[in-house]
């Protein structure tokens, strides 16, 4: 297989992973819904380029963390179908990565959107 075909195949596998992520993980779908809401809010409030950069990094970070968490869960379930304390810890730490990223993303959203919302509703 040529180098180009291998590169194209790797993109196909990645897209297949994205589909698996959103079809199999309810939390990923929640993150996707939040993403769409934030993007709509960004367009409404006409975010600056710098604000968009922060939003895109926050969104992609949360989605990447969710994908990593899902991969860890799949692998742990494969190698340890029975309950094992270390398997549980691996899953918990992977979930913690998503939570930490989501908290950071929420803080970014609050910092960017709260002044705009306050201005919109006229609170002084």
C-alpha positions in Angstrom: 0.0 0.0 0.0 1.4 3.4 -0.9 2.1 6.1 1.6 -0.8 8.2 0.4 -3.2 5.3 0.6 -2.0 4.6 4.2 -2.6 8.3 5.1 -6.1 8.2 3.6 -6.8 5.0 5.4 -5.7 6.5 8.7 -8.2 9.4 8.2 -10.9 6.8 7.5 -10.1 5.0 10.7 -10.2 8.3 12.6 -13.6 9.3 11.2 -14.9 5.8 12.1 -13.6 6.4 15.6 -15.6 9.7 15.7 -18.7 7.9 14.6 -18.2 5.2 17.2 -17.6 7.9 19.9 -20.8 9.7 19.2 -23.0 6.6 18.6 -21.8 4.7 21.7 -21.2 7.4 24.3 -24.1 9.4 25.8 -21.7 11.9 27.4 -20.1 12.5 24.0 -23.5 13.4 22.6 -24.0 15.8 25.6 -20.6 17.4 24.8 -21.7 17.7 21.1 -24.9 19.4 22.0 -23.0 21.8 24.3 -20.6 22.4 21.4 -23.4 23.4 19.0 -25.0 25.7 21.7 -21.6 27.4 22.3 -21.0 27.8 18.5 -24.5 29.3 18.1 -23.8 31.7 21.0 -20.4 32.6 19.5 -22.0 33.6 16.3 -24.8 35.5 18.0 -22.4 37.5 20.2 -19.9 37.9 17.3 -16.9 36.6 19.2 -13.5 38.0 18.4 -10.8 35.9 16.8 -9.1 35.4 20.2 -12.3 34.4 21.8 -12.9 31.9 19.1 -9.5 30.5 19.5 -10.1 29.9 23.2 -13.5 28.4 22.5 -12.2 26.0 19.8 -9.3 24.9 22.0 -11.8 24.3 24.9 -14.2 22.3 22.7 -11.5 20.3 21.0 -9.9 19.5 24.3 -13.1 18.2 25.9 -14.0 16.1 22.8 -10.4 14.7 22.6 -10.5 13.9 26.4 -13.9 12.2 25.9 -12.4 10.2 23.0 -9.4 9.2 25.1 -11.6 8.2 28.0 -13.7 6.1 25.6 -10.6 4.4 24.2 -9.4 3.6 27.8 -12.8 2.2 28.7 -12.9 0.0 25.6 -9.3 -1.3 26.2 -9.9 -1.9 29.9 -13.1 -3.8 29.2 -11.3 -5.9 26.7 -8.4 -6.9 28.9 -10.3 -7.0 32.2 -13.9 -8.1 31.7 -14.1 -9.0 35.3 -14.0 -6.3 38.0 -10.5 -5.4 39.1 -9.5 -2.5 41.3 -6.7 -1.3 38.9 -9.2 -1.5 35.9 -11.6 0.6 37.9 -8.9 3.1 38.8 -7.8 3.4 35.1 -11.4 4.2 34.1 -11.8 6.7 36.9 -8.6 8.5 36.0 -9.6 8.6 32.4 -13.0 10.0 33.4 -11.3 12.6 35.6 -9.4 13.8 32.6 -12.7 14.6 30.9 -14.1 16.2 34.0 -11.0 18.4 34.4 -11.1 19.5 30.8 -14.9 20.2 30.9 -14.4 22.3 34.0 -11.7 24.3 32.2 -13.9 24.7 29.2 -16.8 25.9 31.4 -14.6 28.5 32.9 -13.5 29.6 29.5 -17.2 29.9 28.5 -18.1 31.8 31.6 -15.2 34.3 31.1 -16.1 34.9 27.5 -19.9 34.8 27.6 -20.9 36.2 31.0 -19.9 39.8 30.2 -21.8 39.6 26.9 -24.9 38.1 28.5 -24.8 40.7 31.3 -24.6 43.5 28.7 -27.4 42.0 26.7 -29.8 41.8 29.6 -28.7 45.3 30.9 -27.6 44.3 34.3 -25.2 47.0 35.7 
